[in-house]
Amino acid sequence: MTGLLDGRRALVTGAASGIGRAIAAAYVAEGAVVTLADRDTRVEEVADEVGGRRGVVLDATIETEVDELVNQIVDHDGGLDILVCSHGILTQSPTVDMPTELWRETVDIDLTSVFLLNRAALRPMLAQGSGRIVNVASQLAIKGGVSLAHYAAAKAGVIAMSKSIALETAARGVLVNAIAPGPIDTPMVDAIDDEWKRSKRAELPLGRFGRPEEIAPVAVLLASDPGGNLFVGQVLGPNSGDVMP
C-alpha cells in the first residue's frame, strides 16, 4: 500500500523534537524520503529513530549552511518536493523591558531563517515546476500574547511572507501555506512560565494544549496530492479553539 507522500523528497527543520519531529515521522510513515535538520545535535539520532534519510545539524540563520544543505539534497535525491520550516525559539519579556538583542535573536531565528530556507527551496522547486512549502507559525501571530511581542511579530511575518510567496509561485506549481498551531506540549513551550500556561489553558474552549502528533496530519494534508492541491497562501489553525477566524 502506497502512502500519501510516496517517494516525495522532503526537508523538515526543527526536527529533533516537538512538532518538527512529529511531522518528519508522519512524512516517513507516508512514504516520503525525509532529511531532518535542527541545530540540536540529537537530530542525527532522531533521524535513525523515525526512519529518515539522514539527520543534519543546521544553523538556519546562516545563509551558506542553508544553501549548502538544499544543494546537497538536490544532488543526492534528485530534487526537493517539500519543505517544512518548524524550527524556532520562544522566550518571554515584557516589551518595556525587552533587550534589543532578544528581539533581534527572535526575529533572526523565527523569521529571517524561514526566509532563507524558503528562498533556497524555491530555486529547485520552481526549476522542476512543482513543490510544497509549509511554514509553521503560531496563533499568537493573529492575536498577540502578553510578554511575547517579539515572538508574535516574527510569526506574523512568517504568515505574511507565506502569503506573498504563494502569490508569486502558485501558477508555477509551488504551493506555499502556513500552519498556526495553538499552544502545544513541546520542549519549547515547557520553557514558558507555569502561570502563563495555566492561564492559557483556562482560555481554551478545548481546555487543553495540543500534542505534536495532532499537528503532523495538517502538514501531511498540505503536502499531499490531491488533498493539498487547492491550498494557496492559507493559514490552518489547529489551536484548541484559541483563534476562530
C-alpha positions in Angstrom: 0.0 0.0 0.0 1.4 3.4 -1.0 1.5 6.4 1.3 0.2 9.8 0.6 3.7 11.1 0.1 5.3 8.1 -1.5 8.7 9.0 -2.9 8.4 12.7 -2.2 11.7 14.3 -1.2 11.3 16.4 2.0 13.3 18.6 4.3 11.9 19.2 7.8 13.6 21.7 10.1 13.2 21.8 13.9 13.0 18.0 13.6 14.9 17.0 16.7 11.8 17.4 18.9 8.3 18.6 19.1 6.2 19.5 16.1 9.1 19.1 13.7 9.9 15.6 14.8 6.2 14.6 14.6 5.9 15.9 11.1 9.1 14.2 10.0 7.8 10.9 11.4 4.5 11.3 9.8 6.1 12.1 6.4 8.3 8.9 6.7 5.2 6.9 7.5 3.5 8.2 4.4 6.4 7.2 2.2 8.5 10.4 1.9 12.3 10.5 1.7 13.0 12.9 4.6 16.0 14.9 5.6 15.7 16.1 9.2 17.5 19.3 10.2 18.0 21.0 13.5 20.6 23.0 15.4 20.3 20.3 18.1 22.8 17.5 17.5 20.2 14.9 18.6 18.7 15.3 15.1 21.0 12.6 13.9 19.6 10.1 16.4 16.1 11.2 15.7 16.5 10.6 12.0 17.5 7.0 12.8 14.6 6.6 15.2 11.9 7.8 12.7 13.5 6.3 9.6 14.5 9.4 7.9 17.1 9.6 5.1 19.5 11.5 7.4 19.8 14.0 10.2 21.8 17.2 9.6 22.9 19.7 12.2 21.9 23.1 10.8 22.1 26.7 11.9 19.3 28.0 9.7 20.3 31.6 10.4 23.5 31.1 8.3 22.8 31.6 4.6 25.6 29.5 3.4 24.6 26.5 5.6 21.0 26.7 4.3 22.0 26.9 0.7 24.5 24.1 1.0 22.0 21.8 2.6 19.4 22.3 -0.1 22.0 21.8 -2.8 23.1 18.6 -1.1 19.5 17.3 -1.0 19.0 18.1 -4.7 22.3 16.4 -5.6 21.7 13.3 -3.5 17.9 12.9 -4.1 17.5 14.5 -7.5 15.3 17.3 -6.3 13.2 18.7 -3.4 9.5 18.4 -3.3 8.5 19.5 0.3 10.0 22.0 2.7 8.6 22.3 6.3 10.0 25.1 8.5 9.2 24.0 12.0 12.2 25.4 13.9 12.2 28.4 16.3 12.7 29.8 19.8 10.2 31.0 22.3 11.2 33.4 25.2 9.3 35.8 27.4 9.8 39.5 28.1 7.5 42.5 28.7 8.0 44.8 25.8 9.1 47.7 28.0 12.0 45.6 29.4 12.8 43.7 26.3 16.5 43.8 25.4 17.1 44.7 21.7 19.3 41.6 21.3 16.4 39.4 22.4 14.2 41.0 19.8 16.8 40.6 17.1 17.6 37.0 18.0 13.9 36.0 17.9 13.3 37.7 14.5 16.5 36.2 13.1 15.6 32.6 14.1 11.9 32.7 13.8 11.5 34.8 10.6 14.7 35.5 8.7 15.9 31.9 8.8 12.5 30.9 7.4 13.0 33.3 4.6 16.5 31.8 3.9 15.0 28.3 3.7 12.1 29.3 1.6 14.3 31.1 -0.9 16.7 28.2 -1.1 14.0 25.6 -1.6 12.2 27.7 -4.2 15.1 27.5 -6.6 14.9 23.7 -7.3 11.1 23.7 -6.9 10.5 26.3 -9.5 13.0 24.7 -11.8 11.2 21.4 -11.6 7.8 23.1 -11.7 6.4 21.6 -8.5 6.7 21.8 -4.8 5.1 22.4 -1.4 6.3 24.7 1.4 4.7 24.5 4.9 5.8 27.2 7.3 4.9 26.7 10.9 3.8 30.0 12.5 1.6 30.4 15.6 -1.9 31.6 16.6 -0.2 34.3 18.5 0.7 35.9 15.1 -3.0 36.5 14.8 -4.0 37.5 18.4 -0.7 38.5 20.1 0.5 37.5 23.5 1.5 39.1 26.8 5.3 39.3 27.1 5.5 37.7 23.6 5.6 40.7 21.3 8.9 39.6 19.7 7.6 36.1 19.0 4.2 37.2 17.8 5.7 39.7 15.4 8.1 37.2 14.0 5.4 34.6 13.4 3.1 37.3 11.9 6.0 37.9 9.5 6.0 34.2 8.6 2.3 34.3 7.7 2.6 37.4 5.6 5.7 36.1 3.9 4.0 32.7 3.2 1.0 34.5 1.6 3.3 36.7 -0.5 5.4 33.8 -1.8 2.2 31.9 -2.5 1.1 34.7 -4.8 4.4 34.6 -6.6 4.7 30.8 -7.1 1.3 29.1 -7.3 1.0 29.5 -11.1 4.4 27.9 -11.4 3.5 24.8 -9.5 4.8 25.6 -6.0 2.1 25.9 -3.3 3.0 27.7 0.0 0.9 27.6 3.1 1.3 28.1 6.9 0.1 26.3 10.0 -0.6 28.4 13.0 -0.9 26.0 16.0 -2.1 27.0 19.4 -0.1 26.0 22.4 1.4 22.6 22.0 3.0 20.4 24.7 6.6 20.6 23.4 10.0 21.3 24.9 9.8 24.9 23.6 6.6 25.6 25.4 8.0 23.9 28.5 10.3 27.0 28.9 7.3 29.3 29.4 6.3 30.0 33.0 3.7 27.9 34.7 1.3 30.8 35.4 1.1 31.7 31.7 0.4 28.1 30.8 -2.3 27.8 33.5 -4.0 31.0 32.3 -3.8 29.9 28.6 -5.3 26.5 29.3 -8.2 28.2 31.0 -8.9 30.4 27.9 -9.0 27.4 25.5 -12.5 26.1 24.6 -11.0 22.7 24.3 -9.4 23.1 27.7 -6.1 21.6 26.9 -2.9 22.1 24.9 -2.4 20.1 21.7 0.1 17.4 21.1 2.7 17.4 18.3 1.1 14.3 16.7 -2.1 16.3 16.3 -0.3 18.9 14.2 1.5 16.5 11.9 -1.6 15.4 9.9 -2.2 19.0 8.9 1.3 19.1 7.4 0.7 15.8 5.6 -2.5 17.2 4.1 -0.9 20.4 2.8 1.9 18.3 1.2 -0.3 15.7 -0.3 -2.0 15.2 -3.7 -4.9 15.7 -4.1 -5.5 16.7 -0.5 -3.4 19.8 -0.6 -3.9 20.8 -4.2 -6.2 23.8 -3.6 -4.5 25.3 -0.6 -2.7 28.5 -1.7 -1.5 31.0 0.9 -3.7 29.6 3.6 -3.2 29.6 7.4 -4.6 26.4 9.0 -5.2 26.7 12.7 -5.1 23.6 14.9 -5.3 25.7 18.1 -7.8 24.2 20.6 -10.2 27.0 19.7 -7.9 29.8 20.8 -8.5 31.6 17.5 -11.6 31.3 15.4 -11.1 33.3 12.1 
